[in-house]
């Protein structure tokens, strides 16, 4: 068993109300407010460009969820699509490769 286990104890209605308050603040800060900003940003662009419809708050939450899920998928260390460019060889590495090629050609003769 872990020795450094922390147990949170909620005592009475005061602790219960504090827990509900903390959870509601986390939801408001990480879900509702960014969704509201996303909704207003989308609606501003919809109004200015007239090329797509306006959305409501529920659709703003869905749009925020799509943005966050996409950020989660594409911010991992391993990308689904990755482009890797090789570093240039130093002069010593080029000489080493050329000497290996010459040795292989001499062995074939």
N, C-alpha and C positions, 0 to 999 in steps of 0.2 A: 504494500500500500504506500501511497505517497504521504510523506510527512508534512509537506507544506500545503495541504488542502485547506482552502478557505471556505467556510460555510457562511452564507448570508442568512441571517435570521430576521424575519419580519415580525415585529411585535405589535399586535393590536391594529386598530383602524388607522392610526397615524402612520405606521409603517406600510400598511396596505395602500393608503392614499399617496404616500411618497413613492412607492413602487409604480403605481399607475401614472403618477405625474412624470416620473423619469422615462417610462416607456412611451408615453404620449409625446414628450419633448423629443425623444430620439426619432419617432415616426415623423413628427412635424419637421425636424431638421434635416433628415436624410431622405425623406420620401415626398412629403407634401410641398414644402417650399421649392425644392428643385423642379418638381412637377409643375408647380404654378409658374415658375420662370420659363420652363420649356413651353408650356401652353401659351403664355403671352408672347414669347419669341416666335412661335409658329404662327399665331394669329396675326402678329404684326407683318410677317412676311406674306401671309395669305392676303392680307388687306392691301399691301403695297403692290404685289405682283398679280393678284387676281387669277392665279393659275392653279390653286388648290383650295379646298374648303377649310373653313375655320373648325377648330376642335373645342371640346369642353374639358372640364377638369379631369374627368375619368379617362378620357383619351390622352390628356397630358400625362397622367400617371403611367399609362401604357407606353407612351413615347419615351418617357424618362426611363422606364424599365428596359426598353429596347436599347437605349443609349448605354445604360450601365452594363447590361449583359454583353453588348458588343465590346465595350471597353474591357470587361473582364476577359473575354475570349481573346482579344488581340493584344493584351498586355502581358501575357504569360511569356516565360523565357523561350518556349518553343512555339514558333509561329506555324500556322498551317501552310503558309506560303512564305518562303524566305529566300532572299537573294544574298549570296555570299560572294564577295570579290576576293580573289587571292591577293596577298601582299606581294609586292615586288621583291625579287630576290636580291640579296646583296652581292657584291662583286665576288666575295669568297664562295658563296653558294653557287654562283654561276660557274666559276672555275671548277668546283667540285663536281657539278653535274656534267660539265664537258669532259673532265678527266674520266669519269665513269663511262661515258659514251665511247670515248676513245679506247678504253680497256676492253669493252664489250666487242667493238669492231675488230680489235687486234686478235681477240680470242677466236673470232669466227674465221679468221684467215688462217 
